[in-house]
Amino acid sequence: MARRRLNLSSPREVRKSANRVANMLINDELEAKTANAVLYACNVCLTSIRTDEQERRLDELEKLVKELTPNDRF
């Protein structure tokens, strides 16, 4: 079987990859067990992306609060 690479570095790419895996499964190009493992990896990547984004936004908010707060109470 040819090597396949899935790009999982953004939510859009994860969605495209999940669609690709679903189509491969429907067309009997991929076993259900393998598809399940790949979709699990997609979910892990998507959760990680969301966590990173939330952390970045929280850091931005903390910075804004520090700028607006006199005497560095935070």
C-alpha positions as CSV (number, residue, x, y, z in Angstrom):
1,M,0.0,0.0,0.0
2,A,1.3,3.5,-0.8
3,R,2.3,5.8,2.0
4,R,-0.2,8.4,2.9
5,R,0.3,11.5,4.9
6,L,-2.4,13.5,6.6
7,N,-1.9,17.1,7.6
8,L,-3.3,17.7,11.0
9,S,-1.9,21.1,11.9
10,S,-5.2,23.1,11.7
11,P,-8.9,22.5,12.3
12,R,-9.6,22.8,8.6
13,E,-6.9,20.2,7.8
14,V,-8.1,17.8,10.5
15,R,-11.6,18.1,9.0
16,K,-10.3,17.4,5.5
17,S,-8.3,14.4,6.8
18,A,-11.3,13.0,8.7
19,N,-13.4,13.3,5.5
20,R,-10.7,11.6,3.5
21,V,-10.6,8.7,6.0
22,A,-14.4,8.4,6.0
23,N,-14.4,8.2,2.2
24,M,-11.6,5.6,2.2
25,L,-13.6,3.5,4.8
26,I,-16.8,3.7,2.7
27,N,-14.9,2.7,-0.4
28,D,-13.3,-0.3,1.4
29,E,-9.9,1.2,1.0
30,L,-9.3,1.2,4.7
31,E,-10.2,-1.2,7.5
32,A,-12.6,0.0,10.2
33,K,-10.0,-0.6,13.0
34,T,-7.4,1.6,11.1
35,A,-9.9,4.3,10.4
36,N,-10.9,4.4,14.0
37,A,-7.2,4.8,15.1
38,V,-6.7,7.6,12.5
39,L,-9.9,9.4,13.6
40,Y,-8.8,9.1,17.2
41,A,-5.5,10.7,16.3
42,C,-7.4,13.5,14.5
43,N,-9.4,14.1,17.7
44,V,-6.3,14.3,19.8
45,C,-4.7,16.8,17.3
46,L,-7.8,18.9,17.2
47,T,-8.0,19.0,21.0
48,S,-4.4,20.0,21.2
49,I,-4.9,22.8,18.6
50,R,-7.9,24.1,20.6
51,T,-5.9,24.0,23.9
52,D,-3.0,25.9,22.3
53,E,-5.4,28.5,20.9
54,Q,-7.1,28.9,24.3
55,E,-3.8,29.3,26.0
56,R,-2.7,31.9,23.5
57,R,-5.9,33.9,24.0
58,L,-5.6,33.6,27.8
59,D,-2.1,35.0,27.6
60,E,-3.3,37.9,25.5
61,L,-6.1,38.6,28.0
62,E,-3.7,38.5,31.0
63,K,-1.4,40.9,29.2
64,L,-4.3,43.3,28.6
65,V,-5.4,43.1,32.3
66,K,-1.8,43.9,33.4
67,E,-1.7,46.9,31.1
68,L,-5.0,48.2,32.5
69,T,-4.5,47.4,36.1
70,P,-2.6,50.0,38.2
71,N,0.0,48.9,40.7
72,D,0.4,45.4,39.1
73,R,-2.3,43.8,41.3
74,F,-2.3,40.7,39.1
